[in-house]
Amino acid sequence: KRWRSDSYINKQIAEVYDKTSKSFIECKWEDLNVGNVVRVRADQVVPADILLLASSSCESTCYLDTAAIDGET
């Protein structure tokens, strides 16, 4: 059951910056690598442990729901 859930999650798509084309391309979560620049849009699930580099909000803020990680609701 857990394997099936992980398999489904790892097949989700992320937007990753491609240096060659100088644009964001689609990439499966399972194909992400350390150092990838990933664009995360509003209300999107974060595909990995990330370091937030910028926010497009007026206040330059980002709010995260950690319920899936720590079980808090």
PDB file of N, CA, C, O and CB in Angstrom:
ATOM      1  N   LYS A   1       0.826  -1.188   0.000  1.00  0.00           N
ATOM      2  CA  LYS A   1       0.000   0.000   0.000  1.00  0.00           C
ATOM      3  C   LYS A   1       0.876   1.259   0.000  1.00  0.00           C
ATOM      4  O   LYS A   1       0.637   2.180  -0.782  1.00  0.00           O
ATOM      5  CB  LYS A   1      -0.943  -0.006   1.212  1.00  0.00           C
ATOM      6  N   ARG A   2       1.876   1.300   0.864  1.00  0.00           N
ATOM      7  CA  ARG A   2       2.777   2.458   0.931  1.00  0.00           C
ATOM      8  C   ARG A   2       3.541   2.621  -0.380  1.00  0.00           C
ATOM      9  O   ARG A   2       3.715   3.743  -0.857  1.00  0.00           O
ATOM     10  CB  ARG A   2       3.768   2.309   2.106  1.00  0.00           C
ATOM     11  N   TRP A   3       4.000   1.508  -0.969  1.00  0.00           N
ATOM     12  CA  TRP A   3       4.742   1.559  -2.224  1.00  0.00           C
ATOM     13  C   TRP A   3       3.883   2.170  -3.323  1.00  0.00           C
ATOM     14  O   TRP A   3       4.361   2.987  -4.110  1.00  0.00           O
ATOM     15  CB  TRP A   3       5.214   0.154  -2.632  1.00  0.00           C
ATOM     16  N   ARG A   4       2.614   1.772  -3.375  1.00  0.00           N
ATOM     17  CA  ARG A   4       1.694   2.288  -4.392  1.00  0.00           C
ATOM     18  C   ARG A   4       1.501   3.795  -4.216  1.00  0.00           C
ATOM     19  O   ARG A   4       1.477   4.543  -5.194  1.00  0.00           O
ATOM     20  CB  ARG A   4       0.330   1.557  -4.315  1.00  0.00           C
ATOM     21  N   SER A   5       1.366   4.228  -2.980  1.00  0.00           N
ATOM     22  CA  SER A   5       1.207   5.650  -2.680  1.00  0.00           C
ATOM     23  C   SER A   5       2.458   6.431  -3.085  1.00  0.00           C
ATOM     24  O   SER A   5       2.356   7.481  -3.719  1.00  0.00           O
ATOM     25  CB  SER A   5       0.911   5.854  -1.181  1.00  0.00           C
ATOM     26  N   ASP A   6       3.635   5.923  -2.722  1.00  0.00           N
ATOM     27  CA  ASP A   6       4.894   6.574  -3.088  1.00  0.00           C
ATOM     28  C   ASP A   6       5.056   6.633  -4.596  1.00  0.00           C
ATOM     29  O   ASP A   6       5.503   7.647  -5.131  1.00  0.00           O
ATOM     30  CB  ASP A   6       6.081   5.840  -2.462  1.00  0.00           C
ATOM     31  N   SER A   7       4.701   5.562  -5.287  1.00  0.00           N
ATOM     32  CA  SER A   7       4.815   5.511  -6.740  1.00  0.00           C
ATOM     33  C   SER A   7       3.945   6.583  -7.383  1.00  0.00           C
ATOM     34  O   SER A   7       4.373   7.259  -8.319  1.00  0.00           O
ATOM     35  CB  SER A   7       4.423   4.123  -7.263  1.00  0.00           C
ATOM     36  N   TYR A   8       2.719   6.738  -6.878  1.00  0.00           N
ATOM     37  CA  TYR A   8       1.806   7.761  -7.407  1.00  0.00           C
ATOM     38  C   TYR A   8       2.381   9.157  -7.175  1.00  0.00           C
ATOM     39  O   TYR A   8       2.384   9.991  -8.080  1.00  0.00           O
ATOM     40  CB  TYR A   8       0.408   7.641  -6.749  1.00  0.00           C
ATOM     41  N   ILE A   9       2.858   9.402  -5.979  1.00  0.00           N
ATOM     42  CA  ILE A   9       3.410  10.717  -5.636  1.00  0.00           C
ATOM     43  C   ILE A   9       4.633  11.032  -6.487  1.00  0.00           C
ATOM     44  O   ILE A   9       4.761  12.149  -6.988  1.00  0.00           O
ATOM     45  CB  ILE A   9       3.778  10.776  -4.145  1.00  0.00           C
ATOM     46  N   ASN A  10       5.525  10.076  -6.658  1.00  0.00           N
ATOM     47  CA  ASN A  10       6.755  10.304  -7.411  1.00  0.00           C
ATOM     48  C   ASN A  10       6.531  10.537  -8.898  1.00  0.00           C
ATOM     49  O   ASN A  10       7.434  11.015  -9.584  1.00  0.00           O
ATOM     50  CB  ASN A  10       7.670   9.142  -7.231  1.00  0.00           C
ATOM     51  N   LYS A  11       5.359  10.213  -9.405  1.00  0.00           N
ATOM     52  CA  LYS A  11       5.050  10.425 -10.825  1.00  0.00           C
ATOM     53  C   LYS A  11       4.445  11.811 -11.081  1.00  0.00           C
ATOM     54  O   LYS A  11       4.205  12.177 -12.232  1.00  0.00           O
ATOM     55  CB  LYS A  11       4.087   9.342 -11.319  1.00  0.00           C
ATOM     56  N   GLN A  12       4.197  12.582 -10.016  1.00  0.00           N
ATOM     57  CA  GLN A  12       3.658  13.930 -10.196  1.00  0.00           C
ATOM     58  C   GLN A  12       4.694  14.810 -10.895  1.00  0.00           C
ATOM     59  O   GLN A  12       5.889  14.517 -10.889  1.00  0.00           O
ATOM     60  CB  GLN A  12       3.248  14.548  -8.830  1.00  0.00           C
ATOM     61  N   ILE A  13       4.208  15.888 -11.493  1.00  0.00           N
ATOM     62  CA  ILE A  13       5.059  16.740 -12.319  1.00  0.00           C
ATOM     63  C   ILE A  13       5.472  18.012 -11.573  1.00  0.00           C
ATOM     64  O   ILE A  13       4.668  18.638 -10.883  1.00  0.00           O
ATOM     65  CB  ILE A  13       4.337  17.106 -13.618  1.00  0.00           C
ATOM     66  N   ALA A  14       6.740  18.370 -11.731  1.00  0.00           N
ATOM     67  CA  ALA A  14       7.284  19.622 -11.202  1.00  0.00           C
ATOM     68  C   ALA A  14       7.809  20.442 -12.376  1.00  0.00           C
ATOM     69  O   ALA A  14       8.109  19.899 -13.439  1.00  0.00           O
ATOM     70  CB  ALA A  14       8.419  19.355 -10.144  1.00  0.00           C
ATOM     71  N   GLU A  15       7.916  21.745 -12.175  1.00  0.00           N
ATOM     72  CA  GLU A  15       8.522  22.619 -13.179  1.00  0.00           C
ATOM     73  C   GLU A  15       9.965  22.882 -12.762  1.00  0.00           C
ATOM     74  O   GLU A  15      10.216  23.450 -11.699  1.00  0.00           O
ATOM     75  CB  GLU A  15       7.719  23.965 -13.333  1.00  0.00           C
ATOM     76  N   VAL A  16      10.911  22.468 -13.601  1.00  0.00           N
ATOM     77  CA  VAL A  16      12.334  22.574 -13.288  1.00  0.00           C
ATOM     78  C   VAL A  16      13.011  23.449 -14.337  1.00  0.00           C
ATOM     79  O   VAL A  16      12.756  23.307 -15.533  1.00  0.00           O
ATOM     80  CB  VAL A  16      13.000  21.167 -13.227  1.00  0.00           C
ATOM     81  N   TYR A  17      13.876  24.354 -13.881  1.00  0.00           N
ATOM     82  CA  TYR A  17      14.578  25.240 -14.810  1.00  0.00           C
ATOM     83  C   TYR A  17      15.634  24.463 -15.581  1.00  0.00           C
ATOM     84  O   TYR A  17      16.447  23.742 -15.002  1.00  0.00           O
ATOM     85  CB  TYR A  17      15.224  26.420 -14.057  1.00  0.00           C
ATOM     86  N   ASP A  18      15.604  24.625 -16.902  1.00  0.00           N
ATOM     87  CA  ASP A  18      16.566  23.972 -17.791  1.00  0.00           C
ATOM     88  C   ASP A  18      17.533  25.030 -18.320  1.00  0.00           C
ATOM     89  O   ASP A  18      17.124  25.946 -19.034  1.00  0.00           O
ATOM     90  CB  ASP A  18      15.840  23.233 -18.971  1.00  0.00           C
ATOM     91  N   LYS A  19      18.809  24.906 -17.972  1.00  0.00           N
ATOM     92  CA  LYS A  19      19.809  25.895 -18.370  1.00  0.00           C
ATOM     93  C   LYS A  19      19.971  25.979 -19.883  1.00  0.00           C
ATOM     94  O   LYS A  19      20.222  27.059 -20.419  1.00  0.00           O
ATOM     95  CB  LYS A  19      21.141  25.567 -17.735  1.00  0.00           C
ATOM     96  N   THR A  20      19.830  24.859 -20.570  1.00  0.00           N
ATOM     97  CA  THR A  20      20.022  24.832 -22.018  1.00  0.00           C
ATOM     98  C   THR A  20      18.964  25.656 -22.740  1.00  0.00           C
ATOM     99  O   THR A  20      19.288  26.501 -23.575  1.00  0.00           O
ATOM    100  CB  THR A  20      19.995  23.398 -22.526  1.00  0.00           C
ATOM    101  N   SER A  21      17.707  25.409 -22.418  1.00  0.00           N
ATOM    102  CA  SER A  21      16.617  26.127 -23.092  1.00  0.00           C
ATOM    103  C   SER A  21      16.268  27.440 -22.392  1.00  0.00           C
ATOM    104  O   SER A  21      15.478  28.234 -22.904  1.00  0.00           O
ATOM    105  CB  SER A  21      15.379  25.242 -23.166  1.00  0.00           C
ATOM    106  N   LYS A  22      16.862  27.662 -21.218  1.00  0.00           N
ATOM    107  CA  LYS A  22      16.599  28.857 -20.413  1.00  0.00           C
ATOM    108  C   LYS A  22      15.108  29.050 -20.150  1.00  0.00           C
ATOM    109  O   LYS A  22      14.574  30.156 -20.231  1.00  0.00           O
ATOM    110  CB  LYS A  22      17.163  30.092 -21.106  1.00  0.00           C
ATOM    111  N   SER A  23      14.461  27.936 -19.833  1.00  0.00           N
ATOM    112  CA  SER A  23      13.027  27.963 -19.513  1.00  0.00           C
ATOM    113  C   SER A  23      12.727  26.816 -18.550  1.00  0.00           C
ATOM    114  O   SER A  23      13.570  25.953 -18.306  1.00  0.00           O
ATOM    115  CB  SER A  23      12.146  27.849 -20.815  1.00  0.00           C
ATOM    116  N   PHE A  24      11.518  26.826 -18.013  1.00  0.00           N
ATOM    117  CA  PHE A  24      11.102  25.749 -17.122  1.00  0.00           C
ATOM    118  C   PHE A  24      10.507  24.615 -17.939  1.00  0.00           C
ATOM    119  O   PHE A  24       9.723  24.846 -18.860  1.00  0.00           O
ATOM    120  CB  PHE A  24      10.087  26.256 -16.076  1.00  0.00           C
ATOM    121  N   ILE A  25      10.883  23.392 -17.597  1.00  0.00           N
ATOM    122  CA  ILE A  25      10.362  22.206 -18.276  1.00  0.00           C
ATOM    123  C   ILE A  25       9.695  21.302 -17.241  1.00  0.00           C
ATOM    124  O   ILE A  25       9.952  21.417 -16.043  1.00  0.00           O
ATOM    125  CB  ILE A  25      11.500  21.443 -19.034  1.00  0.00           C
ATOM    126  N   GLU A  26       8.848  20.413 -17.712  1.00  0.00           N
ATOM    127  CA  GLU A  26       8.181  19.477 -16.811  1.00  0.00           C
ATOM    128  C   GLU A  26       9.093  18.296 -16.514  1.00  0.00           C
ATOM    129  O   GLU A  26       9.787  17.786 -17.394  1.00  0.00           O
ATOM    130  CB  GLU A  26       6.849  18.990 -17.415  1.00  0.00           C
ATOM    131  N   CYS A  27       9.076  17.875 -15.258  1.00  0.00           N
ATOM    132  CA  CYS A  27       9.935  16.786 -14.792  1.00  0.00           C
ATOM    133  C   CYS A  27       9.180  16.028 -13.705  1.00  0.00           C
ATOM    134  O   CYS A  27       8.529  16.648 -12.864  1.00  0.00           O
ATOM    135  CB  CYS A  27      11.314  17.327 -14.256  1.00  0.00           C
ATOM    136  N   LYS A  28       9.255  14.705 -13.708  1.00  0.00           N
ATOM    137  CA  LYS A  28       8.629  13.923 -12.636  1.00  0.00           C
ATOM    138  C   LYS A  28       9.388  14.158 -11.336  1.00  0.00           C
ATOM    139  O   LYS A  28      10.601  14.368 -11.335  1.00  0.00           O
ATOM    140  CB  LYS A  28       8.602  12.404 -12.991  1.00  0.00           C
ATOM    141  N   TRP A  29       8.648  14.118 -10.227  1.00  0.00           N
ATOM    142  CA  TRP A  29       9.278  14.305  -8.928  1.00  0.00           C
ATOM    143  C   TRP A  29      10.413  13.317  -8.721  1.00  0.00           C
ATOM    144  O   TRP A  29      11.436  13.665  -8.132  1.00  0.00           O
ATOM    145  CB  TRP A  29       8.252  14.161  -7.815  1.00  0.00           C
ATOM    146  N   GLU A  30      10.246  12.088  -9.198  1.00  0.00           N
ATOM    147  CA  GLU A  30      11.268  11.064  -8.982  1.00  0.00           C
ATOM    148  C   GLU A  30      12.556  11.365  -9.743  1.00  0.00           C
ATOM    149  O   GLU A  30      13.592  10.763  -9.462  1.00  0.00           O
ATOM    150  CB  GLU A  30      10.737   9.704  -9.396  1.00  0.00           C
ATOM    151  N   ASP A  31      12.504  12.296 -10.708  1.00  0.00           N
ATOM    152  CA  ASP A  31      13.684  12.637 -11.497  1.00  0.00           C
ATOM    153  C   ASP A  31      14.365  13.921 -11.028  1.00  0.00           C
ATOM    154  O   ASP A  31      15.331  14.368 -11.646  1.00  0.00           O
ATOM    155  CB  ASP A  31      13.303  12.772 -12.946  1.00  0.00           C
ATOM    156  N   LEU A  32      13.875  14.516  -9.946  1.00  0.00           N
ATOM    157  CA  LEU A  32      14.502  15.726  -9.413  1.00  0.00           C
ATOM    158  C   LEU A  32      15.869  15.394  -8.835  1.00  0.00           C
ATOM    159  O   LEU A  32      16.089  14.303  -8.309  1.00  0.00           O
ATOM    160  CB  LEU A  32      13.609  16.379  -8.338  1.00  0.00           C
ATOM    161  N   ASN A  33      16.781  16.348  -8.940  1.00  0.00           N
ATOM    162  CA  ASN A  33      18.130  16.182  -8.410  1.00  0.00           C
ATOM    163  C   ASN A  33      18.486  17.343  -7.492  1.00  0.00           C
ATOM    164  O   ASN A  33      17.900  18.421  -7.582  1.00  0.00           O
ATOM    165  CB  ASN A  33      19.152  16.073  -9.552  1.00  0.00           C
ATOM    166  N   VAL A  34      19.443  17.112  -6.616  1.00  0.00           N
ATOM    167  CA  VAL A  34      19.960  18.175  -5.768  1.00  0.00           C
ATOM    168  C   VAL A  34      20.467  19.290  -6.673  1.00  0.00           C
ATOM    169  O   VAL A  34      21.184  19.036  -7.641  1.00  0.00           O
ATOM    170  CB  VAL A  34      21.092  17.652  -4.819  1.00  0.00           C
ATOM    171  N   GLY A  35      20.096  20.515  -6.357  1.00  0.00           N
ATOM    172  CA  GLY A  35      20.547  21.663  -7.141  1.00  0.00           C
ATOM    173  C   GLY A  35      19.553  22.127  -8.187  1.00  0.00           C
ATOM    174  O   GLY A  35      19.723  23.206  -8.754  1.00  0.00           O
ATOM    175  N   ASN A  36      18.509  21.333  -8.459  1.00  0.00           N
ATOM    176  CA  ASN A  36      17.486  21.772  -9.411  1.00  0.00           C
ATOM    177  C   ASN A  36      16.792  23.023  -8.885  1.00  0.00           C
ATOM    178  O   ASN A  36      16.566  23.163  -7.683  1.00  0.00           O
ATOM    179  CB  ASN A  36      16.452  20.646  -9.667  1.00  0.00           C
ATOM    180  N   VAL A  37      16.458  23.927  -9.795  1.00  0.00           N
ATOM    181  CA  VAL A  37      15.637  25.085  -9.462  1.00  0.00           C
ATOM    182  C   VAL A  37      14.215  24.714  -9.845  1.00  0.00           C
ATOM    183  O   VAL A  37      13.920  24.475 -11.016  1.00  0.00           O
ATOM    184  CB  VAL A  37      16.126  26.402 -10.203  1.00  0.00           C
ATOM    185  N   VAL A  38      13.334  24.668  -8.849  1.00  0.00           N
ATOM    186  CA  VAL A  38      11.955  24.210  -9.051  1.00  0.00           C
ATOM    187  C   VAL A  38      11.002  25.377  -8.824  1.00  0.00           C
ATOM    188  O   VAL A  38      11.083  26.068  -7.809  1.00  0.00           O
ATOM    189  CB  VAL A  38      11.610  23.024  -8.096  1.00  0.00           C
ATOM    190  N   ARG A  39      10.091  25.591  -9.787  1.00  0.00           N
ATOM    191  CA  ARG A  39       9.066  26.626  -9.611  1.00  0.00           C
ATOM    192  C   ARG A  39       7.855  25.986  -8.943  1.00  0.00           C
ATOM    193  O   ARG A  39       7.317  24.989  -9.425  1.00  0.00           O
ATOM    194  CB  ARG A  39       8.670  27.284 -10.985  1.00  0.00           C
ATOM    195  N   VAL A  40       7.436  26.576  -7.827  1.00  0.00           N
ATOM    196  CA  VAL A  40       6.263  26.101  -7.094  1.00  0.00           C
ATOM    197  C   VAL A  40       5.217  27.205  -7.148  1.00  0.00           C
ATOM    198  O   VAL A  40       5.488  28.346  -6.774  1.00  0.00           O
ATOM    199  CB  VAL A  40       6.620  25.719  -5.604  1.00  0.00           C
ATOM    200  N   ARG A  41       4.037  26.865  -7.608  1.00  0.00           N
ATOM    201  CA  ARG A  41       2.957  27.848  -7.744  1.00  0.00           C
ATOM    202  C   ARG A  41       2.056  27.818  -6.511  1.00  0.00           C
ATOM    203  O   ARG A  41       2.155  26.922  -5.674  1.00  0.00           O
ATOM    204  CB  ARG A  41       2.127  27.577  -9.022  1.00  0.00           C
ATOM    205  N   ALA A  42       1.181  28.811  -6.418  1.00  0.00           N
ATOM    206  CA  ALA A  42       0.267  28.936  -5.276  1.00  0.00           C
ATOM    207  C   ALA A  42      -0.541  27.663  -5.081  1.00  0.00           C
ATOM    208  O   ALA A  42      -1.055  27.091  -6.042  1.00  0.00           O
ATOM    209  CB  ALA A  42      -0.676  30.129  -5.468  1.00  0.00           C
ATOM    210  N   ASP A  43      -0.651  27.226  -3.840  1.00  0.00           N
ATOM    211  CA  ASP A  43      -1.432  26.050  -3.435  1.00  0.00           C
ATOM    212  C   ASP A  43      -0.927  24.737  -4.023  1.00  0.00           C
ATOM    213  O   ASP A  43      -1.663  23.751  -4.047  1.00  0.00           O
ATOM    214  CB  ASP A  43      -2.862  26.241  -3.830  1.00  0.00           C
ATOM    215  N   GLN A  44       0.297  24.708  -4.490  1.00  0.00           N
ATOM    216  CA  GLN A  44       0.891  23.491  -5.050  1.00  0.00           C
ATOM    217  C   GLN A  44       1.657  22.753  -3.955  1.00  0.00           C
ATOM    218  O   GLN A  44       2.252  23.377  -3.077  1.00  0.00           O
ATOM    219  CB  GLN A  44       1.832  23.827  -6.248  1.00  0.00           C
ATOM    220  N   VAL A  45       1.639  21.435  -4.011  1.00  0.00           N
ATOM    221  CA  VAL A  45       2.411  20.621  -3.073  1.00  0.00           C
ATOM    222  C   VAL A  45       3.888  20.747  -3.431  1.00  0.00           C
ATOM    223  O   VAL A  45       4.258  20.686  -4.604  1.00  0.00           O
ATOM    224  CB  VAL A  45       1.951  19.123  -3.104  1.00  0.00           C
ATOM    225  N   VAL A  46       4.725  20.922  -2.416  1.00  0.00           N
ATOM    226  CA  VAL A  46       6.168  21.053  -2.629  1.00  0.00           C
ATOM    227  C   VAL A  46       6.744  19.666  -2.866  1.00  0.00           C
ATOM    228  O   VAL A  46       6.518  18.762  -2.061  1.00  0.00           O
ATOM    229  CB  VAL A  46       6.866  21.750  -1.412  1.00  0.00           C
ATOM    230  N   PRO A  47       7.492  19.476  -3.965  1.00  0.00           N
ATOM    231  CA  PRO A  47       7.935  18.142  -4.339  1.00  0.00           C
ATOM    232  C   PRO A  47       9.146  17.592  -3.597  1.00  0.00           C
ATOM    233  O   PRO A  47       9.477  16.420  -3.771  1.00  0.00           O
ATOM    234  CB  PRO A  47       8.229  18.137  -5.753  1.00  0.00           C
ATOM    235  N   ALA A  48       9.814  18.390  -2.783  1.00  0.00           N
ATOM    236  CA  ALA A  48      11.039  17.916  -2.132  1.00  0.00           C
ATOM    237  C   ALA A  48      11.408  18.880  -1.009  1.00  0.00           C
ATOM    238  O   ALA A  48      10.732  19.887  -0.798  1.00  0.00           O
ATOM    239  CB  ALA A  48      12.211  17.787  -3.161  1.00  0.00           C
ATOM    240  N   ASP A  49      12.477  18.567  -0.296  1.00  0.00           N
ATOM    241  CA  ASP A  49      13.032  19.538   0.644  1.00  0.00           C
ATOM    242  C   ASP A  49      13.603  20.661  -0.208  1.00  0.00           C
ATOM    243  O   ASP A  49      14.414  20.417  -1.101  1.00  0.00           O
ATOM    244  CB  ASP A  49      14.135  18.894   1.599  1.00  0.00           C
ATOM    245  N   ILE A  50      13.182  21.888   0.064  1.00  0.00           N
ATOM    246  CA  ILE A  50      13.626  22.990  -0.785  1.00  0.00           C
ATOM    247  C   ILE A  50      14.112  24.165   0.052  1.00  0.00           C
ATOM    248  O   ILE A  50      13.826  24.265   1.245  1.00  0.00           O
ATOM    249  CB  ILE A  50      12.498  23.438  -1.711  1.00  0.00           C
ATOM    250  N   LEU A  51      14.843  25.036  -0.595  1.00  0.00           N
ATOM    251  CA  LEU A  51      15.241  26.326  -0.054  1.00  0.00           C
ATOM    252  C   LEU A  51      14.510  27.355  -0.889  1.00  0.00           C
ATOM    253  O   LEU A  51      14.728  27.436  -2.098  1.00  0.00           O
ATOM    254  CB  LEU A  51      16.815  26.539  -0.083  1.00  0.00           C
ATOM    255  N   LEU A  52      13.648  28.143  -0.271  1.00  0.00           N
ATOM    256  CA  LEU A  52      12.881  29.150  -0.992  1.00  0.00           C
ATOM    257  C   LEU A  52      13.800  30.302  -1.372  1.00  0.00           C
ATOM    258  O   LEU A  52      14.396  30.939  -0.503  1.00  0.00           O
ATOM    259  CB  LEU A  52      11.688  29.656  -0.142  1.00  0.00           C
ATOM    260  N   LEU A  53      13.916  30.571  -2.671  1.00  0.00           N
ATOM    261  CA  LEU A  53      14.791  31.638  -3.155  1.00  0.00           C
ATOM    262  C   LEU A  53      14.050  32.951  -3.341  1.00  0.00           C
ATOM    263  O   LEU A  53      14.621  34.022  -3.135  1.00  0.00           O
ATOM    264  CB  LEU A  53      15.433  31.231  -4.460  1.00  0.00           C
ATOM    265  N   ALA A  54      12.779  32.878  -3.729  1.00  0.00           N
ATOM    266  CA  ALA A  54      12.003  34.095  -3.984  1.00  0.00           C
ATOM    267  C   ALA A  54      10.526  33.783  -3.900  1.00  0.00           C
ATOM    268  O   ALA A  54      10.106  32.630  -4.001  1.00  0.00           O
ATOM    269  CB  ALA A  54      12.348  34.698  -5.364  1.00  0.00           C
ATOM    270  N   SER A  55       9.744  34.838  -3.712  1.00  0.00           N
ATOM    271  CA  SER A  55       8.290  34.721  -3.689  1.00  0.00           C
ATOM    272  C   SER A  55       7.716  35.843  -4.536  1.00  0.00           C
ATOM    273  O   SER A  55       8.232  36.961  -4.522  1.00  0.00           O
ATOM    274  CB  SER A  55       7.731  34.773  -2.227  1.00  0.00           C
ATOM    275  N   SER A  56       6.657  35.554  -5.272  1.00  0.00           N
ATOM    276  CA  SER A  56       6.048  36.579  -6.119  1.00  0.00           C
ATOM    277  C   SER A  56       4.957  37.359  -5.394  1.00  0.00           C
ATOM    278  O   SER A  56       4.341  38.245  -5.984  1.00  0.00           O
ATOM    279  CB  SER A  56       5.473  35.943  -7.368  1.00  0.00           C
ATOM    280  N   SER A  57       4.711  37.047  -4.130  1.00  0.00           N
ATOM    281  CA  SER A  57       3.680  37.776  -3.385  1.00  0.00           C
ATOM    282  C   SER A  57       4.156  39.205  -3.106  1.00  0.00           C
ATOM    283  O   SER A  57       5.357  39.468  -3.047  1.00  0.00           O
ATOM    284  CB  SER A  57       3.340  37.044  -2.053  1.00  0.00           C
ATOM    285  N   CYS A  58       3.213  40.107  -2.937  1.00  0.00           N
ATOM    286  CA  CYS A  58       3.545  41.521  -2.669  1.00  0.00           C
ATOM    287  C   CYS A  58       4.429  41.671  -1.437  1.00  0.00           C
ATOM    288  O   CYS A  58       5.309  42.530  -1.395  1.00  0.00           O
ATOM    289  CB  CYS A  58       2.263  42.343  -2.482  1.00  0.00           C
ATOM    290  N   GLU A  59       4.190  40.831  -0.440  1.00  0.00           N
ATOM    291  CA  GLU A  59       4.957  40.906   0.802  1.00  0.00           C
ATOM    292  C   GLU A  59       6.184  39.996   0.795  1.00  0.00           C
ATOM    293  O   GLU A  59       6.908  39.923   1.787  1.00  0.00           O
ATOM    294  CB  GLU A  59       4.071  40.550   1.971  1.00  0.00           C
ATOM    295  N   SER A  60       6.417  39.308  -0.314  1.00  0.00           N
ATOM    296  CA  SER A  60       7.524  38.341  -0.428  1.00  0.00           C
ATOM    297  C   SER A  60       7.440  37.285   0.661  1.00  0.00           C
ATOM    298  O   SER A  60       8.443  36.943   1.287  1.00  0.00           O
ATOM    299  CB  SER A  60       8.882  39.059  -0.352  1.00  0.00           C
ATOM    300  N   THR A  61       6.227  36.768   0.884  1.00  0.00           N
ATOM    301  CA  THR A  61       6.013  35.757   1.915  1.00  0.00           C
ATOM    302  C   THR A  61       5.589  34.435   1.303  1.00  0.00           C
ATOM    303  O   THR A  61       5.172  34.360   0.147  1.00  0.00           O
ATOM    304  CB  THR A  61       4.966  36.230   2.917  1.00  0.00           C
ATOM    305  N   CYS A  62       5.708  33.399   2.115  1.00  0.00           N
ATOM    306  CA  CYS A  62       5.297  32.061   1.709  1.00  0.00           C
ATOM    307  C   CYS A  62       4.748  31.358   2.945  1.00  0.00           C
ATOM    308  O   CYS A  62       5.374  31.376   4.005  1.00  0.00           O
ATOM    309  CB  CYS A  62       6.491  31.255   1.070  1.00  0.00           C
ATOM    310  N   TYR A  63       3.589  30.746   2.808  1.00  0.00           N
ATOM    311  CA  TYR A  63       2.987  30.006   3.915  1.00  0.00           C
ATOM    312  C   TYR A  63       2.965  28.529   3.559  1.00  0.00           C
ATOM    313  O   TYR A  63       2.586  28.156   2.449  1.00  0.00           O
ATOM    314  CB  TYR A  63       1.552  30.524   4.228  1.00  0.00           C
ATOM    315  N   LEU A  64       3.367  27.696   4.497  1.00  0.00           N
ATOM    316  CA  LEU A  64       3.429  26.262   4.270  1.00  0.00           C
ATOM    317  C   LEU A  64       2.521  25.523   5.240  1.00  0.00           C
ATOM    318  O   LEU A  64       2.422  25.883   6.413  1.00  0.00           O
ATOM    319  CB  LEU A  64       4.863  25.761   4.403  1.00  0.00           C
ATOM    320  N   ASP A  65       1.865  24.494   4.744  1.00  0.00           N
ATOM    321  CA  ASP A  65       1.067  23.594   5.576  1.00  0.00           C
ATOM    322  C   ASP A  65       1.909  22.342   5.781  1.00  0.00           C
ATOM    323  O   ASP A  65       2.177  21.610   4.829  1.00  0.00           O
ATOM    324  CB  ASP A  65      -0.340  23.255   4.913  1.00  0.00           C
ATOM    325  N   THR A  66       2.325  22.094   7.009  1.00  0.00           N
ATOM    326  CA  THR A  66       3.214  20.965   7.302  1.00  0.00           C
ATOM    327  C   THR A  66       2.470  19.739   7.818  1.00  0.00           C
ATOM    328  O   THR A  66       3.098  18.820   8.344  1.00  0.00           O
ATOM    329  CB  THR A  66       4.250  21.381   8.313  1.00  0.00           C
ATOM    330  N   ALA A  67       1.152  19.707   7.679  1.00  0.00           N
ATOM    331  CA  ALA A  67       0.351  18.601   8.220  1.00  0.00           C
ATOM    332  C   ALA A  67       0.809  17.244   7.692  1.00  0.00           C
ATOM    333  O   ALA A  67       0.803  16.262   8.435  1.00  0.00           O
ATOM    334  CB  ALA A  67      -1.119  18.809   7.884  1.00  0.00           C
ATOM    335  N   ALA A  68       1.200  17.173   6.436  1.00  0.00           N
ATOM    336  CA  ALA A  68       1.626  15.900   5.856  1.00  0.00           C
ATOM    337  C   ALA A  68       2.954  15.425   6.451  1.00  0.00           C
ATOM    338  O   ALA A  68       3.268  14.236   6.410  1.00  0.00           O
ATOM    339  CB  ALA A  68       1.752  16.030   4.336  1.00  0.00           C
ATOM    340  N   ILE A  69       3.716  16.344   6.993  1.00  0.00           N
ATOM    341  CA  ILE A  69       5.024  16.002   7.555  1.00  0.00           C
ATOM    342  C   ILE A  69       4.930  15.677   9.044  1.00  0.00           C
ATOM    343  O   ILE A  69       5.429  14.650   9.502  1.00  0.00           O
ATOM    344  CB  ILE A  69       6.008  17.150   7.336  1.00  0.00           C
ATOM    345  N   ASP A  70       4.280  16.570   9.788  1.00  0.00           N
ATOM    346  CA  ASP A  70       4.277  16.420  11.243  1.00  0.00           C
ATOM    347  C   ASP A  70       2.949  15.965  11.834  1.00  0.00           C
ATOM    348  O   ASP A  70       2.848  15.777  13.047  1.00  0.00           O
ATOM    349  CB  ASP A  70       4.659  17.707  11.865  1.00  0.00           C
ATOM    350  N   GLY A  71       1.929  15.785  11.001  1.00  0.00           N
ATOM    351  CA  GLY A  71       0.647  15.291  11.481  1.00  0.00           C
ATOM    352  C   GLY A  71      -0.217  16.331  12.160  1.00  0.00           C
ATOM    353  O   GLY A  71      -1.348  16.034  12.544  1.00  0.00           O
ATOM    354  N   GLU A  72       0.286  17.539  12.316  1.00  0.00           N
ATOM    355  CA  GLU A  72      -0.492  18.623  12.930  1.00  0.00           C
ATOM    356  C   GLU A  72      -1.519  19.137  11.932  1.00  0.00           C
ATOM    357  O   GLU A  72      -1.252  19.186  10.732  1.00  0.00           O
ATOM    358  CB  GLU A  72       0.435  19.782  13.402  1.00  0.00           C
ATOM    359  N   THR A  73      -2.688  19.517  12.424  1.00  0.00           N
ATOM    360  CA  THR A  73      -3.713  20.086  11.540  1.00  0.00           C
ATOM    361  C   THR A  73      -4.161  21.439  12.024  1.00  0.00           C
ATOM    362  O   THR A  73      -5.020  22.065  11.402  1.00  0.00           O
ATOM    363  CB  THR A  73      -4.911  19.158  11.436  1.00  0.00           C
TER     364      THR A  73
END
